[in-house]
Amino acid sequence: MSSKIEALLRRFKEPSTWAGIAALGALAGVNPAALTQIGTAGPAVAALLAIFLPEAKHAPQDASVE
């Protein structure tokens, strides 16, 4: 998985991200009920993506000691 996608998923798991999205929605005049649904569905989608997307493969570390 790309590091950009991983960073985005980490950001979507943070409550402050959803608070910011709600604030932008309120400024744009979005219905408060819709904001509540977005605030509930957003973290759920991020959690599902975290479950189903594979972890990034890291190069094996060299076990030799210099």
Backbone torsions as a table, in degrees:
resi	resn	phi	psi	omega
1	MET	NA	139.6	-178.8
2	SER	-63.7	145.3	179.2
3	SER	-64.4	-28.2	178.2
4	LYS	-68.8	-40.0	178.4
5	ILE	-67.6	-41.0	178.1
6	GLU	-60.9	-43.4	179.3
7	ALA	-63.5	-40.2	178.9
8	LEU	-65.0	-42.4	178.3
9	LEU	-63.4	-41.7	177.6
10	ARG	-61.3	-40.9	-179.9
11	ARG	-65.1	-40.5	-179.5
12	PHE	-68.7	-17.0	177.9
13	LYS	-83.3	-9.9	-177.4
14	GLU	-88.0	131.1	178.8
15	PRO	-58.5	-32.1	-178.2
16	SER	-65.6	-29.6	176.6
17	THR	-62.6	-45.5	-178.8
18	TRP	-71.2	-31.4	174.8
19	ALA	-65.1	-40.2	177.8
20	GLY	-65.7	-41.3	177.4
21	ILE	-63.0	-41.2	178.3
22	ALA	-64.6	-40.2	179.6
23	ALA	-64.6	-42.7	177.5
24	LEU	-63.9	-40.0	177.6
25	GLY	-63.1	-41.6	179.1
26	ALA	-64.1	-40.0	178.0
27	LEU	-65.5	-31.2	-179.8
28	ALA	-84.0	-5.4	177.2
29	GLY	86.2	22.5	178.9
30	VAL	-71.7	144.1	179.0
31	ASN	-56.2	130.2	179.9
32	PRO	-57.3	-32.5	177.7
33	ALA	-65.1	-37.0	178.2
34	ALA	-67.4	-38.3	178.1
35	LEU	-63.1	-37.9	178.0
36	THR	-64.4	-42.0	179.1
37	GLN	-66.0	-39.6	178.0
38	ILE	-65.2	-42.2	179.7
39	GLY	-64.9	-24.5	176.9
40	THR	-88.1	-43.2	-176.2
41	ALA	-74.8	-34.2	-177.0
42	GLY	-57.2	-56.8	178.2
43	PRO	-61.9	-31.8	178.0
44	ALA	-65.4	-41.7	178.2
45	VAL	-65.2	-42.8	178.4
46	ALA	-61.2	-39.2	178.6
47	ALA	-66.1	-42.5	178.2
48	LEU	-63.3	-41.5	177.5
49	LEU	-62.8	-40.0	179.0
50	ALA	-64.1	-32.0	179.2
51	ILE	-72.9	-44.6	-170.3
52	PHE	-93.1	-21.1	178.6
53	LEU	-83.8	140.0	-178.1
54	PRO	-72.0	154.8	174.5
55	GLU	-70.0	155.7	176.3
56	ALA	-69.4	140.3	177.8
57	LYS	-87.1	126.4	179.9
58	HIS	-101.1	148.5	177.2
59	ALA	-65.9	141.2	179.5
60	PRO	-63.5	141.5	179.6
61	GLN	-83.4	145.5	179.0
62	ASP	-75.4	125.4	-176.8
63	ALA	-86.1	-4.6	-178.3
64	SER	-75.0	148.3	179.8
65	VAL	-110.9	131.4	-179.6
66	GLU	-92.2	NA	NA
